[in-house]
Amino acid sequence: MTRLAPSDVMQLRKDFPILDQEVNGHPLVYLDNAATSQKPRAVIDAITHHYERDNANIHRGVHTLAQRSTQGYEGARTKLARFLGATDSREIVFTRGTTEAINLVASAFGPTVLGAGDEILVSEMEHHSNIVPWQLLCERTGAKLVMAPMDDRGQIDMAAFRERLSARTKIVALVHVSNALGTINPIEELVELAHTAGAHTVIDGAQAAAHLAIDVAALGCDFYATSGHKMFGPTGIGALWARAELLEAMPPWQGGGEMILTVTFEGSEYNEIPHKFEAGTPNVAGAVGLGATVDYLETIGMERIAAWEHELLEHGTEVLSTIPEIRLIGTAEKKAGVLSFLVEGVHAHDVGTILDLEGIAVRTGHHCAQPVMDHFGVAATTRASLAFYNTKEELDALGAGLRKVLEVFA
Ligand code: 7TS
């Protein structure tokens, strides 16, 4: 498989202005990509260009700027559809991000397929945004949230998953790549099991789309949620992909401008998909930036990105394994670039603070996945999360930083 070579990575890093700076007197080592990733010049320029040349409200104007703005927004939809393996761009609904996409499904689609006594199945490794919207839906409908446990490596227990699926299960909601553990779940297999049981499937792709080639057709799922800001795009924009027939059948979620065809005081006729789900003026500049992100990633190639990140992950895992006081949390067979760990005798927040003094940005805490922390009996971990612009030297710097942490606390 082709992968990015270290020299390619050094070249690509130049596309990211933010990476070229010192923090606390050290070159910045940015290892917090699971929280948000950095933006290439092409994305920043696309947003600037939009505001400097094209800005207007979309869809309802005949003037030239309105048309350019609409083209930018709708062009981004087409690009994202292609990027996710969707054949029909009407299947992309722009949202604020993954959280809003999942809430949209829970609020608009949920009540159409389940009621009291029905079940929603999620895994133990979900981010809170793939738990809480379902809990709210359970409160509304009388349905029950069921959890499929994971093993101590951080992999879904397939036997337990099969066992907890039943005729009562109407929705199965699963994370593609865990933000707290890095586990890559076998989505195709899980989706097939869920569909055989008669459930609909919702996949949280927040941590997947920047690191793996996504093909919703191959995954076979019904809904796929993602965030632009984790894939080198702007904050405040993301998307829900859903099968066209499901979107057609779903009632709207929010009401307002754009989502209607006609309004009278007797009632309103809703717009076609996807506009039915995009009430109000959307984040046009964000969508334009996201479109530029897709162009950028396609130029590099997701397979090459995934292969390089795998090599980085192996190197990082080796670096951490040379420090006896470190315990890695999340050792699944199939993993993306997330290194979550404990440092014996040192609180995660202290680890993060000392690393910051070395210019190294990592995240500490529960990573909005408290059930994962509960599983491992810890309150918090330190997490280094990778992107394709990271280097092996940066992981060596992390190792050196952690040795400093241990010296301080010796
Ligand atoms: N799902 C997963 C798996 C995530 O990692 C996150 C954000 C979300 C959903 C929510 O995405 P949003 O864009 O709607 O906020 N994860 C993290 C993280 O790991 N650190 O900060 C945010």
Residues whose N, C-alpha, C, O or C-beta is under 5 A from the ligand:
A	BS01	7TS	A34 A35 G97 T98 T99 E100 H127 S129 V175 V177 N179 D204 A206 Q207 S227 H367
